[in-house]
Amino acid sequence: MKLPDTARFSTVCLHAGQEPDPSTGAIITPIYQTSTYVQEELGRHKGYEYARTQNPTRAALEGNLAAIEGGRAGFAFASGMAAISAIASLLKSGDHVVVSDNVYGGTFRLFDKVLRRYQLSFTYVDTGDLEATERAFTPATRLLFVETPSNPVMRLTDLRAAAQLAHRCGVRMVVDNTFASPVIQRPIEAGADLVVHSTTKYLNGHSDSVGGAVIAVSDEDIEWLRFVQNAAGAILSPFDSWLVLRGTKTLPLRMKQHCETGLALAQFLEGHSKVRKVYYPGLSSHPQHALAARQMNGFGGMLSFDLGSREAAATLLKSVRLLALAESLGGVESLISHPATMTHASVPVDHRQALGITDGLVRISAGLEDLEDLKDDLAHALDRVQNV
Ligand SMILES: *Cc1c(COP(=O)(O)O)cnc(C)c1O
C-alpha cells in the first residue's frame, strides 16, 4: 500500500512500512521466522540472503518507525540498550559526550562502566540549562545525548534550543524519546540527528516484548547504523518485530488515554493532603510547564510524587491493589514503583538527593484502566499512610 504524502499521523502509524504479503495477500505482515533464504541460482536472490542482515518482518517495523518519527531510516535492536550501544559505535576513542544528568540508569551504566574503558569520556549536566550545557562542550565533544522528560522527576530540555546549540558547536544531538513517545514529542522536527527508543515501553505498549530502535536522518549515520546492526548483530527477532508493529497501530489512541489518565492522577494527587509534591509536566505548578505546553503534544503517562519518607512510600506500595509494583513503564496496565530502591538504586545517594529522588518518591506509569478505579486504589492506599 503506497501511503499518500498527505497521510496524517494515525494513518502513518497504522500503515507505514507495511504491504499486504506478496505471496498470499495477508493484510498483516507475517512473522518471517527463518534464518536463511533459498537463492534461485548463483548470485540471484530476492534481496534476502541471511536473517541477521535482512528480515521482512523487521524491515516492515523499521520502515514504520522511521515514518512515525519523521526520520529517513529506522533500525530495530534486541533492546533499548542495544540501540544505544549502536549509537555509541559512531564514536571513536578520544571522543567526548555531553549527557543529560538524570539519564536512564542503564544508559549511565553503559557509558560509565563499559564505554569509559575505551577512551571515551562523558560529562553529565542538566541539559535544561543551556549555558551549563554549552560550558560542558570541549573541542573533543561529538554527541549531545538528551533525555526529556527525565525520569523520575520530569525535568525537561528545550529540544529546539539544544539542537541549535549542538549544531552551532558542530555536535550531533541524540534524543532518547522513550518516555514521551513520538505522539507527544517530535525530536527530529526540533533538529535532533538521531532518535533512540526502548520499544519495550510505549511503542510496543503491552509489556510483552523487549526491544529498541534508532531512527536516523543523515546518509552517513544511516550507512554506519546499517553496517553496525549487521556487524554487531544485536537485531530484534521477527516475533518481537511483529509485536511492536502491532503496538504502533494503536499508539496514538493509547497515548491519548495515557495522557488523560496521567493528568487526572497528577491533579488528584496534588490535591491530596498526604502528598508533598507531584512531578508532572502538565501541572501548572511544574517549573517548566510553559516549555512542556510548547514542546509536547500532551504531557504523557508518567508521574512521580513525594510522600515525605520511605515508610510512607512503603505503606502506599504495600496497600495498592490495582496498581502493580514493578519496574518498567508504558504498558496498558498501570505500574507503581520506588525509584530510590528500584530503577535508581545504582545512582550514588548524594547524586540521587540532588536530583530530588528522595526515599519518599513514588513513580506511576498510568495505564488504561478506568480512571475512577485507579483513583479509588490510590485513595484507599493513601488512607493507610501515616505521619506525613
Ligand atoms: C527502558 C529504557 C531504556 C532501556 O531500554 P531496554 O529496552 O530496557 O534495554 C532506555 N531509555 C529509557 C528512557 C528507558 O525507559
The ligand as a Gaussian input file, in Angstrom:
#p B3LYP/6-31G(d) Opt

LIG

0 1
 C       13.847000       1.248000      29.439000
 C       14.626000       2.388000      28.936000
 C       15.827000       2.204000      28.224000
 C       16.447000       0.841000      28.013000
 O       15.668000       0.016000      27.235000
 P       15.639000      -1.592000      27.347000
 O       14.656000      -1.985000      26.319000
 O       15.234000      -1.931000      28.750000
 O       17.045000      -2.064000      27.058000
 C       16.471000       3.331000      27.722000
 N       15.977000       4.567000      27.934000
 C       14.831000       4.780000      28.619000
 C       14.341000       6.174000      28.805000
 C       14.120000       3.702000      29.142000
 O       12.998000       3.931000      29.842000

